Amino acid sequence: MKRIMDLPDNERPREKMLSRGVASLSNAELLAILLRVGVEGKSAVDLGDQLLEEFHGIAGIHAADVDELCAVHGMGQAKAAQLKAALELGARLHQEPLEERPLIDSPEKAYEILKYDILQNDRETLWVLALNTRHRLIKKKKLYQGTRNFSSVRVAEIFEFAVLQHAAAIILAHNHPSGEASASQEDVRITQEIRKAGEILEIALLDHIIIVPGGYQSLKKDHRSIFDSTNIFYDV
């Protein structure tokens, strides 16, 4: 095991960030900068790697409490607090209101808006994006989390939120804790019901995306027959 100080200057996390930019660092190297030091037998980068493995990625570290982080050898309250504070700032960054409401005109943009909210949960959650007539975000909301699954959601719950926001369109997103992104037959059936209800209320269902670690599936892309193919503002 090499200590960070034994690495060439341009391979040390802090120096690498300063010379090549923060995007050049791996997740373990970013964590190492926050941790500052490792523990006997492990560098800060090694400790970062261990945290990523034990908590299954950044989202898992963010979801862990201080006691869980402190249970890892080499972690203490100070290091745990530094990690929690930094990751919470990152999460809040994605929740700050923007001067101009973000345009959501593709599954990728919906995924970027919701991935941090959804992937920090190990239970199934359902989120709704309420959009205006130009498909700019009005508000996002988590409708449920826990033992319920997508097939048990009431259509009225979804559109109650949309109506209160005066939304012209919505996008649904939920996760599969199994990690399998493919839509089930129930996912497809309920999506069809929601789309039909939206037609009556004149609130378009633009897409339903299933988000899992490493990516997502867009039902608009893979099950086009469910959706309105004439919509020119949302491209898959």
Backbone hydrogen bonds, N-H to C=O, Kabsch-Sander energy under -0.5 kcal/mol:
donor,donor_aa,acceptor,acceptor_aa,energy
6,D,3,R,-1.4
7,L,3,R,-0.5
7,L,4,I,-1.4
11,E,8,P,-2.3
12,R,8,P,-0.7
12,R,9,D,-1.1
16,K,12,R,-3.3
17,M,13,P,-2.3
18,L,14,R,-2.1
19,S,15,E,-2.0
20,R,16,K,-2.8
21,G,17,M,-1.9
24,S,21,G,-1.6
25,L,22,V,-1.5
30,L,26,S,-2.2
31,L,27,N,-2.3
32,A,28,A,-2.0
33,I,29,E,-1.6
34,L,30,L,-1.4
35,L,31,L,-2.8
36,R,32,A,-2.5
37,V,35,L,-2.3
39,V,42,K,-2.0
42,K,39,V,-3.3
47,L,43,S,-2.4
48,G,44,A,-2.2
49,D,45,V,-2.5
50,Q,46,D,-2.3
51,L,47,L,-2.3
52,L,48,G,-2.3
53,E,49,D,-2.1
54,E,50,Q,-2.9
55,F,51,L,-2.4
56,H,53,E,-0.6
57,G,52,L,-2.3
61,I,57,G,-1.8
62,H,58,I,-2.6
63,A,59,A,-2.0
64,A,60,G,-1.5
69,L,65,D,-2.0
70,C,66,V,-2.7
71,A,67,D,-1.0
72,V,69,L,-1.6
75,M,72,V,-2.4
80,A,76,G,-2.7
81,A,77,Q,-2.6
82,Q,78,A,-2.1
83,L,79,K,-2.3
84,K,80,A,-2.7
85,A,81,A,-2.5
86,A,82,Q,-2.2
87,L,83,L,-2.7
88,E,84,K,-2.1
89,L,85,A,-2.0
90,G,86,A,-1.8
91,A,87,L,-2.1
92,R,88,E,-2.6
93,L,89,L,-2.0
94,H,90,G,-1.0
95,Q,92,R,-1.5
96,E,92,R,-1.0
96,E,93,L,-0.6
104,I,135,H,-2.9
105,D,103,L,-0.7
110,A,106,S,-1.6
111,Y,107,P,-2.7
112,E,108,E,-2.3
113,I,109,K,-1.8
114,L,110,A,-1.6
115,K,111,Y,-2.4
118,I,114,L,-2.5
119,L,115,K,-2.7
120,Q,116,Y,-0.6
121,N,118,I,-1.5
124,E,146,G,-0.6
126,L,144,Y,-2.0
127,W,173,A,-3.2
128,V,141,K,-2.4
129,L,171,I,-2.7
130,A,128,V,-0.5
130,A,139,K,-3.0
131,L,129,L,-0.5
131,L,169,A,-2.9
132,N,136,R,-2.2
135,H,132,N,-2.0
137,L,102,P,-2.6
138,I,130,A,-3.3
139,K,130,A,-1.3
141,K,128,V,-2.1
143,L,126,L,-2.7
143,L,141,K,-0.7
144,Y,126,L,-1.1
146,G,124,E,-1.8
152,S,149,N,-1.9
153,V,150,F,-1.6
157,E,154,R,-0.9
158,I,154,R,-1.1
159,F,155,V,-2.0
160,E,156,A,-2.1
161,F,157,E,-1.3
162,A,158,I,-1.6
163,V,159,F,-2.8
164,L,160,E,-2.1
165,Q,161,F,-1.5
166,H,163,V,-1.6
167,A,162,A,-2.6
168,A,131,L,-2.5
169,A,131,L,-1.5
170,I,204,A,-2.8
171,I,129,L,-1.6
172,L,207,D,-2.3
173,A,127,W,-2.1
174,H,209,I,-1.8
175,N,125,T,-1.1
176,H,211,I,-0.7
179,G,176,H,-2.8
181,A,179,G,-0.6
188,V,184,S,-2.0
189,R,185,Q,-2.6
190,I,186,E,-2.8
191,T,187,D,-1.9
192,Q,188,V,-2.0
193,E,189,R,-1.8
194,I,190,I,-2.5
195,R,191,T,-2.4
196,K,192,Q,-2.2
197,A,193,E,-2.2
198,G,194,I,-2.3
199,E,195,R,-1.6
200,I,196,K,-1.3
201,L,197,A,-1.7
202,E,198,G,-0.9
203,I,198,G,-2.9
204,A,168,A,-2.1
206,L,170,I,-2.7
206,L,204,A,-0.9
207,D,170,I,-0.7
209,I,172,L,-2.6
210,I,217,Q,-2.5
211,I,174,H,-2.2
211,I,209,I,-0.6
212,V,215,G,-2.4
215,G,212,V,-2.4
217,Q,210,I,-2.0
219,L,208,H,-2.6
219,L,217,Q,-0.6
222,D,218,S,-2.2
223,H,219,L,-2.7
226,I,223,H,-1.8
227,F,224,R,-1.4
229,S,227,F,-0.7
231,N,228,D,-1.0
235,D,105,D,-2.9
